[in-house]
Amino acid sequence: MQTSHITSGLPVRSILLIEDNYDDFELLSFQLAPFKETGLLLKHCDCLAEALRELEHGGTDLILLDLSLPDSTGLDTVKKINKAVPLIPLIVLTGTADDTIALQALGAGAQDYLIKGQIDSSTLARSISYAVARKNVGDTNARLAAIVESSDDAIISKTITGTITSWNKGAERLFGYLAEEATGQSIAMLLPSNEKEEFSKILATLKQGDVIRQEAVRIKKNGQKVEVSQTISPIGLAGAVSGASEIDRDMTEHNLAETERKQTEGRLALALKSAEVGIWDLDLLNNTVWRSLRHDEIFGHDVLLPEWNFDIFLNYVLTEDRLYVKKVFQDGIEHGNYRMECRIVRNNDKAVRWIYARGESFKDQLGKPNRMMGTVADVTDRKENEEQLRLLAIMEEREDFMATLTHDMKNPLIGANRCVDLFIAGRIGPVSDEQLEMLQYLKESNYSLLRLVADLIEVYRTEKDVNVLSLDNVDLPKIISSCVSRIMPFANLRSVKVITEFPAKIEIISGDAHRLERVVQNLLDNALKFVPDRGTITVRLSDSQSNVFIEVEDNGPGIAPEEQCCLFKRFSQGQTGKRYAGGSGLGLYLCKQIVDAHGGTIECLSKPQSTTTFRVTLSKGNVLENLESQLHHDRK
């Protein structure tokens, strides 16, 4: 990544990120961290409703939008945002590289789209700048016209026969003719009398569609000759050349610069080899420094400063690094060379950047150091990558620990339930009704804990190998029936009625049967937890031409609208859910992870004191194709 050129030019001060995946939010926040140091404000909403309320307050310059939100999905989300705030640039975040969806998003009002997993700080900054530029294309065109008019270069447009059609102020200054004097005349009036044949050659070249770049002599209005550098480009539509644009630059200053260039040719050669590395040459006797332009750019200046020395450099160094820098520099003069990394505060945006500097000292005939030469480079991107890798390693260690812990908890619980089954069956000895009831509750409690352990293990596997699915033909009616039979003993204890509604025939889809069974089981367990005694749970399976739908409905207390946007977050529970024992806040999060991995969607339809329905939508025909496409782009 190279953020050193873009952090100072970011055209926005406040960004609203609408994203319900906390990991994606954390990653984007990390990638925007360099810009926060320059005053950028990053706001976050995890559902459309909350985002629209935030936008009503104003103060947002740009929106980053995930297309899959808990309360709105797809192009409808783009349209709603664009309708609410049509003047704010919008960038869409997608999980897959689907060109059709991307083009539709642009048509619906977005300025750009980015693919999750392929975003870095530089890509994000360029996309933000591009989106803002598209919103302000009218102003940009006006500015371009002003630039042409105010340019010091002569910018001239002419017909294919050489008749002048426009003549800017730069042309007036260079050649002495006013615009009204030159417009309508032949460009040949600028050619010396002995070069009129050149006119025909230029026109012939332009008609072939070729660009001309040359140095030439032209005649001013007062008869003086002037050497110019010319770029003459054909203009036309659909391959037909109808005219040309010409840019003439006075070579007087160029010739002076050429003399200076020859004097510093050796220094520039070293700079070119070093590419993005700044070069410096320190005179230790006079405490003056020659630098390349790149050197001063690293410290946040667009042009070379009039003066530079070690004390000036030290003022840029972060206070806590200055003692270290002084010692390394003094040791370098004494021993002949030094290498160091330190932090500086860049001038233009006050951003803290990491630099790597090296130098070698030279001595006079008496052995006294009199000169030091070296390089400096901005290594912030490398340092950030190292930090990111360190954080990823910590996260992986944490997840490995959780996986081991949950796996080790599983076996004792299974063993405990087997002992409980022996007591219930009377194998150990007779039990009273009261004891039997307590044993049933103990078994159900262990079963809840086993579900939690299973969810933790599955969450770990899904997050660690998000794109790894074991694909095969999936018999959904069979999976649903198996899950229903699993909860029936517990449903019967509370007189809960479980109804299944299957079509006479349904197409077999491609997917991971084990993980899809986990989705159905979690939705049924969730419904059983909230449905009242003697309530009803309904499981429906239906399809359309392209999709299959699984619905789990219960007549429990319902879910408030303000809590629905948090349902699919990890460890998230609403106020209603917190009143029920045994909840982990992982079940619905896991469901969404699995459904997303299949390229499907999951949504909640609920009203307080009414029914709650969770609907899973899976594609019939292109699940495997979508997954392979995503894996291909992830590998890139």
C-alpha positions in Angstrom: 0.0 0.0 0.0 1.0 3.6 -0.6 -1.0 6.1 1.4 1.7 8.7 1.6 0.4 10.6 -1.5 -3.3 10.3 -0.8 -4.0 11.0 2.9 -3.4 14.8 2.5 -5.8 14.9 -0.5 -8.8 13.0 0.7 -11.8 15.1 -0.4 -14.1 14.2 2.5 -14.0 14.9 6.2 -16.9 12.6 7.4 -17.7 9.1 6.2 -20.8 7.0 7.2 -20.2 3.2 6.9 -23.4 1.2 6.7 -22.3 -2.4 7.5 -23.8 -5.1 9.7 -20.7 -7.4 9.7 -18.6 -6.3 12.6 -15.4 -7.9 11.2 -15.8 -6.0 7.9 -16.4 -2.8 9.9 -13.2 -3.4 12.0 -11.2 -4.1 8.8 -12.4 -0.9 7.0 -11.9 1.1 10.2 -8.3 -0.1 10.3 -7.8 0.7 6.6 -9.1 4.2 7.2 -7.0 4.7 10.3 -4.3 6.8 8.5 -7.0 9.3 7.5 -8.5 9.5 11.0 -5.2 11.1 12.1 -5.8 13.9 9.7 -9.3 14.7 11.1 -11.4 12.2 9.2 -14.6 11.2 11.1 -15.8 7.6 10.6 -19.4 7.0 11.6 -21.0 3.5 11.7 -24.6 2.1 11.4 -25.4 -1.6 11.0 -28.9 -1.3 9.5 -30.7 1.0 7.0 -33.2 2.5 9.4 -30.4 3.6 11.8 -28.4 5.0 8.8 -31.4 7.1 7.5 -31.8 8.6 11.0 -28.1 9.5 11.1 -28.2 11.1 7.6 -31.1 13.4 8.8 -28.6 15.1 11.1 -26.3 16.1 8.2 -22.5 16.3 8.4 -21.9 13.3 6.2 -19.6 13.8 3.1 -19.6 10.2 1.7 -21.4 6.8 2.3 -19.9 3.3 2.2 -22.8 0.9 1.8 -23.0 -2.9 2.3 -25.7 -4.4 -0.1 -26.7 -7.0 2.5 -28.3 -5.5 5.5 -30.7 -7.0 8.0 -33.5 -4.7 7.1 -32.8 -4.1 3.4 -30.9 -5.9 0.7 -29.8 -5.4 -2.9 -30.4 -2.4 -5.2 -33.4 -1.3 -3.1 -31.0 -0.2 -0.5 -29.0 1.9 -3.0 -32.2 3.5 -4.3 -33.5 4.4 -0.7 -30.1 5.9 0.2 -29.9 7.9 -3.0 -33.5 9.1 -2.6 -32.8 10.3 0.9 -29.5 12.1 0.3 -29.0 12.5 -3.5 -26.1 14.9 -3.1 -23.9 12.6 -1.1 -21.4 10.3 -3.0 -22.2 6.6 -2.5 -19.8 3.6 -2.7 -21.2 0.1 -2.7 -19.4 -2.7 -0.9 -20.1 -6.2 -2.4 -19.1 -9.7 -1.3 -18.7 -11.0 -4.8 -17.3 -9.6 -8.1 -20.7 -9.6 -9.9 -20.4 -7.1 -12.8 -24.2 -7.1 -13.4 -24.9 -6.1 -9.8 -22.1 -3.5 -9.9 -23.5 -1.9 -13.1 -27.0 -2.0 -11.6 -25.7 -0.3 -8.5 -24.1 2.4 -10.5 -27.3 2.9 -12.5 -29.3 3.2 -9.2 -27.2 6.1 -8.0 -23.9 4.7 -6.7 -20.6 6.3 -7.8 -18.4 3.3 -7.4 -18.3 -0.2 -6.0 -15.6 -2.2 -4.1 -15.2 -5.9 -3.5 -14.7 -7.0 0.1 -11.5 -8.8 0.6 -9.8 -6.9 -2.2 -9.7 -3.5 -0.5 -6.6 -1.7 0.9 -6.1 1.8 2.1 -4.8 3.0 -1.3 -7.7 1.4 -3.2 -10.2 2.8 -0.7 -8.8 6.3 -1.0 -8.8 6.3 -4.8 -12.4 5.0 -4.8 -13.5 7.8 -2.4 -11.8 10.4 -4.6 -13.3 8.9 -7.7 -16.8 8.9 -6.2 -16.5 12.6 -5.1 -15.2 13.5 -8.6 -18.1 11.9 -10.3 -20.5 13.9 -8.1 -18.8 17.1 -9.0 -18.2 16.5 -12.7 -19.9 19.7 -13.7 -17.6 21.7 -11.5 -14.6 19.7 -12.8 -15.4 20.6 -16.4 -15.7 24.3 -15.4 -12.3 24.1 -13.6 -10.7 22.5 -16.6 -11.9 25.3 -18.8 -10.5 27.8 -16.4 -7.2 25.9 -16.3 -7.0 26.1 -20.1 -7.7 29.8 -20.1 -5.2 30.5 -17.3 -2.4 28.2 -18.5 1.0 29.8 -19.3 1.2 27.5 -22.3 -0.4 28.4 -25.6 -3.5 26.1 -26.1 -5.0 26.4 -29.5 -7.8 24.5 -31.3 -8.1 24.4 -35.1 -10.0 22.8 -37.9 -8.5 20.0 -40.0 -7.6 22.6 -42.6 -5.7 24.6 -40.0 -8.2 27.4 -39.3 -7.8 28.7 -35.7 -11.1 28.2 -33.7 -9.9 29.0 -30.1 -6.9 30.9 -28.7 -6.2 31.1 -25.0 -4.5 33.8 -22.9 -1.2 31.8 -23.0 -1.3 32.0 -26.8 -1.8 35.7 -26.6 1.2 36.1 -24.3 3.5 33.8 -26.3 2.7 35.0 -29.8 1.4 38.5 -29.3 -1.9 38.1 -31.2 -5.2 38.8 -29.3 -7.8 36.1 -29.5 -10.0 38.2 -31.9 -7.0 38.7 -34.1 -6.0 35.0 -34.3 -9.5 33.3 -34.4 -10.4 32.6 -38.0 -6.9 32.9 -39.3 -4.7 30.0 -40.6 -2.2 28.5 -38.1 0.3 28.8 -40.9 0.7 32.5 -40.0 3.0 31.3 -37.2 5.4 29.4 -39.4 8.7 30.9 -40.8 8.4 31.7 -44.5 11.0 29.0 -45.4 8.9 26.3 -43.6 5.5 26.6 -45.3 5.9 23.0 -46.6 5.8 21.8 -43.0 2.2 23.0 -42.8 1.0 20.4 -45.3 2.9 17.6 -43.6 1.3 18.4 -40.2 -2.2 18.4 -41.7 -1.6 15.1 -43.4 -0.3 13.5 -40.2 -3.3 14.7 -38.2 -5.8 13.4 -40.8 -4.3 9.9 -40.2 -5.1 10.3 -36.5 -1.5 10.5 -35.3 -0.2 12.8 -32.5 2.7 15.1 -33.3 5.3 15.9 -30.6 8.2 18.1 -31.8 10.3 21.1 -31.1 9.9 23.9 -33.6 10.6 27.6 -34.4 7.5 29.9 -34.6 7.1 33.6 -35.5 5.5 36.1 -33.1 3.4 39.0 -34.2 6.4 41.4 -33.8 8.5 39.1 -36.1 10.7 37.6 -33.4 11.4 33.9 -33.5 10.6 31.7 -30.5 11.5 28.1 -29.9 8.5 26.0 -28.7 7.8 22.5 -27.7 4.6 21.3 -29.5 2.0 18.6 -28.9 -0.6 18.5 -31.7 -3.4 16.0 -31.2 -6.3 15.1 -33.6 -9.8 15.7 -32.4 -12.8 13.7 -33.7 -15.7 11.3 -33.1 -16.1 7.7 -34.2 -12.7 7.7 -35.8 -13.3 10.7 -38.1 -10.8 13.5 -37.5 -12.5 17.0 -37.6 -9.9 19.2 -36.0 -6.9 19.4 -33.7 -5.6 20.8 -30.4 -2.2 22.3 -30.1 -0.2 23.1 -27.0 2.9 25.3 -27.5 5.4 25.8 -24.7 8.1 28.5 -24.6 11.4 26.6 -24.5 13.4 29.5 -22.9 12.9 28.4 -19.3 13.3 24.8 -20.4 16.8 25.5 -21.8 17.8 27.2 -18.5 16.5 24.1 -16.6 18.4 21.8 -19.0 21.7 23.5 -18.0 20.8 23.0 -14.3 19.9 19.4 -15.1 23.3 18.6 -16.5 25.0 20.1 -13.4 23.0 17.7 -11.2 22.9 14.7 -13.5 24.8 12.5 -11.1 22.5 13.2 -8.2 19.3 12.7 -10.3 20.6 9.4 -11.6 20.9 8.1 -8.0 17.4 9.5 -7.2 16.0 7.6 -10.2 17.5 4.4 -9.1 16.1 4.9 -5.6 12.5 5.4 -7.0 10.4 6.5 -4.0 13.5 7.1 -1.8 14.5 10.7 -1.0 18.2 11.6 -1.4 20.2 14.0 0.8 23.8 15.3 1.0 24.8 17.0 4.2 27.8 19.4 4.5 28.9 18.9 8.1 31.1 22.0 8.1 28.4 24.4 7.0 25.4 22.4 8.3 23.6 22.7 4.9 21.8 20.0 3.1 21.1 19.3 -0.6 18.0 17.2 -1.0 15.9 15.6 -3.8 12.3 16.7 -4.1 11.1 13.3 -2.9 13.0 13.9 0.4 10.9 17.0 1.2 7.7 15.3 0.0 8.2 12.6 2.6 8.1 15.3 5.2 4.9 16.8 3.7 6.1 19.5 1.4 5.1 19.8 -2.3 8.2 21.9 -3.1 11.8 22.0 -1.8 12.1 24.1 1.4 14.6 27.0 1.2 16.7 25.6 4.1 17.2 22.2 5.7 19.6 20.9 8.4 19.7 18.3 11.2 17.9 20.6 13.7 15.1 21.2 11.2 14.8 17.4 10.6 14.7 16.8 14.4 11.7 19.1 14.7 9.7 16.7 12.5 10.7 13.7 14.6 8.2 12.5 17.2 9.2 13.8 20.7 9.7 10.3 22.2 12.0 9.3 19.3 14.3 12.3 19.4 16.9 11.0 21.9 17.2 7.8 20.0 17.6 9.6 16.6 20.3 12.0 18.1 22.3 9.0 19.4 22.1 7.0 16.1 23.1 10.1 14.1 26.1 10.9 16.2 27.2 7.3 16.2 26.8 7.3 12.4 29.2 10.3 12.1 31.7 8.6 14.3 31.6 5.1 12.9 30.9 6.0 9.3 27.3 4.9 8.7 24.0 4.4 10.4 20.5 2.8 9.9 17.4 3.8 11.8 13.6 3.8 11.8 11.7 6.5 13.6 8.4 8.3 13.5 7.8 11.8 12.1 4.9 14.2 12.0 4.2 15.1 8.4 3.8 18.9 7.7 0.8 19.0 5.4 -1.6 16.8 7.3 0.1 16.3 10.7 -0.1 12.6 10.2 2.4 10.4 12.1 4.5 8.4 9.6 7.3 5.9 9.9 10.5 6.6 8.0 13.6 4.5 7.4 16.8 6.5 7.0 20.4 5.5 6.3 23.6 7.5 5.8 27.3 7.2 5.3 29.9 9.8 6.4 33.0 10.9 4.6 36.2 12.3 6.1 38.8 14.9 4.9 42.5 14.2 4.6 42.9 14.7 8.4 40.3 12.0 9.1 37.7 14.5 10.3 34.1 13.8 9.1 33.1 16.6 6.7 30.2 15.2 4.7 27.4 12.6 5.0 25.1 11.3 2.2 22.1 9.1 2.5 18.5 8.2 1.8 15.2 8.3 3.5 11.9 6.4 2.7 8.4 6.3 4.0 7.9 2.8 5.4 4.5 3.4 7.1 2.7 0.8 4.8 5.2 -1.9 5.8 4.9 -1.1 9.5 1.1 -1.2 9.2 1.2 -4.5 7.4 3.5 -5.9 10.1 1.1 -4.7 12.8 -1.9 -6.2 10.9 -0.2 -9.6 10.6 0.6 -9.4 14.3 -3.1 -8.8 15.2 -4.2 -11.6 12.8 -1.8 -14.0 14.6 -3.2 -13.0 18.0 -6.8 -13.5 16.7 -5.9 -16.9 15.3 -4.3 -18.0 18.6 -7.5 -16.9 20.4 -9.7 -18.7 18.0 -7.6 -21.9 18.3 -7.9 -21.7 22.1 -11.7 -21.3 21.9 -11.9 -24.3 19.5 -9.9 -26.5 21.8 -11.9 -25.4 24.9 -15.3 -25.9 23.4 -14.3 -29.3 22.0 -13.0 -30.4 25.4 -16.3 -29.3 27.0 -18.4 -31.4 24.6 -17.4 -34.9 25.7 -18.2 -34.6 29.5 -21.6 -33.2 28.6 -22.4 -36.1 26.3 -21.3 -38.5 29.1 -23.4 -36.7 31.7 -26.5 -37.0 29.5 -25.9 -40.7 29.0 -25.9 -41.1 32.8 -29.1 -39.1 33.1 -30.7 -41.3 30.4 -29.9 -44.4 32.6 -31.5 -42.8 35.6 -34.6 -41.8 33.6 -34.9 -45.4 32.1 -34.7 -46.9 35.7 -31.5 -48.8 35.0 -29.9 -47.5 38.2 -33.0 -47.9 40.3 -36.6 -46.6 40.6 -37.1 -42.8 40.5 -40.1 -40.8 41.7 -42.2 -38.5 39.4 -40.6 -35.5 41.0 -37.1 -36.9 40.5 -38.0 -37.8 36.9 -39.1 -34.2 36.2 -35.8 -32.9 37.7 -33.8 -35.3 35.6 -35.7 -34.2 32.4 -34.9 -30.6 33.2 -31.2 -31.5 33.8 -31.1 -33.3 30.5 -32.6 -30.3 28.7 -30.1 -28.0 30.4 -27.2 -30.2 29.3 -28.8 -30.2 25.8 -28.8 -26.4 25.7 -25.2 -26.3 26.8 -24.3 -28.9 24.1 -26.0 -26.6 21.5 -23.9 -23.7 22.7 -20.7 -25.8 22.4 -21.8 -26.9 18.9 -22.5 -23.3 17.9 -19.1 -22.2 19.2 -17.3 -25.0 17.3 -19.3 -24.2 14.1 -18.6 -20.5 14.4 -14.9 -21.1 14.7 -14.9 -23.4 11.6 -17.0 -21.1 9.5 -14.9 -18.0 10.4 -11.6 -19.8 9.9 -12.6 -21.5 6.6 -15.3 -19.1 5.4 -15.2 -20.3 1.8 -14.8 -24.0 2.4 -18.1 -25.9 2.0 -18.7 -29.6 1.4 -21.0 -29.3 -1.5 -23.4 -32.1 -2.5 -27.1 -32.6 -3.4 -29.2 -31.5 -0.4 -32.6 -33.1 0.4 -34.2 -30.2 2.3 -37.4 -32.1 3.4 -35.3 -34.8 4.9 -33.1 -32.3 6.8 -36.1 -30.4 8.1 -37.9 -33.6 9.2 -34.8 -34.7 11.1 -34.5 -31.4 12.9 -38.2 -31.4 13.8 -38.0 -34.9 15.3 -35.0 -33.8 17.4 -36.9 -31.0 19.1 -40.2 -33.0 19.5 -39.4 -34.5 23.0 -38.9 -31.0 24.3 -41.9 -29.5 22.5 -44.1 -32.3 23.9 -43.0 -31.4 27.5 -44.6 -27.9 26.9 -47.5 -29.0 24.7 -46.0 -27.1 21.8 -47.5 -28.0 18.4 -45.0 -28.3 15.5 -46.5 -28.1 12.0 -44.5 -28.8 8.7 -45.8 -27.6 5.3 -43.9 -29.2 2.4 -44.8 -29.0 -1.3 -45.6 -32.3 -3.1 -42.3 -32.1 -4.9 -39.3 -29.8 -4.6 -36.1 -29.6 -6.5 -32.9 -30.9 -4.9 -30.4 -28.0 -4.5 -26.6 -27.9 -4.2 -25.1 -27.0 -0.8 -23.5 -28.2 2.4 -26.1 -30.5 4.0 -24.4 -30.5 7.5 -24.2 -26.7 7.7 -27.8 -26.2 6.3 -29.0 -28.6 8.9 -27.3 -26.5 11.5 -29.3 -23.4 10.2 -32.6 -25.2 10.4 -31.8 -26.7 13.9 -30.8 -23.3 15.2 -34.0 -21.6 13.9 -36.2 -24.4 15.4 -34.3 -24.2 18.8 -34.8 -20.5 18.8 -38.5 -20.7 18.0 -39.0 -23.4 20.7 -37.3 -21.1 23.3 -39.6 -18.2 22.6 -42.9 -19.9 21.8 -45.3 -20.0 24.8 -46.6 -23.3 26.3 -49.3 -24.8 24.1 -48.0 -22.5 21.3 -47.4 -23.4 17.7 -44.3 -23.6 15.5 -44.7 -23.8 11.7 -42.0 -24.9 9.3 -42.6 -24.2 5.6 -40.7 -25.2 2.6 -41.5 -23.6 -0.8 -39.8 -22.6 -4.0 -40.0 -20.4 -7.1 -38.4 -20.7 -10.5 -35.0 -19.8 -9.2 -35.0 -20.0 -5.4 -35.9 -22.2 -2.5 -37.4 -20.7 0.7 -37.3 -22.1 4.3 -39.5 -20.4 6.8 -39.7 -21.0 10.6 -42.6 -19.2 12.3 -43.6 -19.1 16.0 -46.4 -17.2 17.8 -44.1 -16.0 20.6 -43.8 -12.4 21.9 -42.3 -11.0 18.7 -39.2 -8.8 18.2 -39.3 -5.0 18.4 -38.2 -3.2 15.1 -35.3 -1.4 16.8 -33.8 -4.8 17.9 -34.2 -6.6 14.5 -31.1 -5.0 13.0 -28.9 -6.6 15.8 -30.3 -10.1 15.5 -27.5 -11.5 13.3 -24.6 -10.0 15.3 -22.3 -12.3 17.2 -23.3 -12.6 20.9 -26.2 -10.2 20.4 -29.5 -10.7 22.2 -32.5 -8.4 22.4 -34.3 -7.4 25.6 -36.8 -10.2 25.1 -34.1 -12.8 24.5 -32.2 -11.8 27.7 -35.2 -13.0 29.7 -34.8 -16.6 28.5 -32.1 -18.9 29.9 -29.7 -20.8 27.7 -29.2 -18.1 25.0 -25.7 -17.5 23.7 -26.3 -14.9 21.0 -24.5 -17.1 18.5 -27.3 -19.1 16.8 -28.6 -16.4 14.4 -25.1 -15.1 13.8 -24.0 -18.6 12.7 -27.1 -19.0 10.6 -26.2 -15.8 8.7 -22.6 -16.9 8.2 -23.7 -20.2 6.7 -26.4 -18.7 4.5 -24.0 -16.0 3.3 -21.4 -18.7 2.4 -24.1 -20.3 0.2 -24.8 -17.0 -1.6 -28.2 -16.8 0.0 -30.0 -14.4 2.4 -31.7 -14.7 5.8 -34.2 -12.2 7.1 -36.6 -11.7 10.1 -40.2 -10.6 9.8 -41.7 -9.9 13.2 -44.0 -7.5 15.1 -44.4 -7.3 18.9 -47.1 -9.5 20.3 -47.5 -11.3 17.0 -45.8 -14.0 15.0 -42.1 -14.1 14.2 -40.9 -15.6 10.9 -37.3 -16.3 9.9 -37.0 -16.8 6.1 -33.9 -18.3 4.4 -33.6 -17.9 0.6 -31.3 -20.2 -1.3 -30.5 -20.3 -5.0 -31.5 -23.4 -7.0 -29.1 -23.3 -9.9 -26.1 -21.2 -9.4 -25.0 -21.8 -5.8 -21.9 -23.7 -6.8 -21.1 -21.2 -9.6 -21.3 -18.3 -7.2 -19.1 -20.0 -4.7 -16.5 -20.8 -7.3 -16.5 -17.2 -8.6 -16.0 -15.9 -5.0 -13.2 -18.3 -4.4 -11.5 -17.2 -7.7 -11.6 -13.6 -6.7 -10.5 -14.3 -3.1 -7.4 -16.0 -4.5 -6.6 -12.9 -6.5 
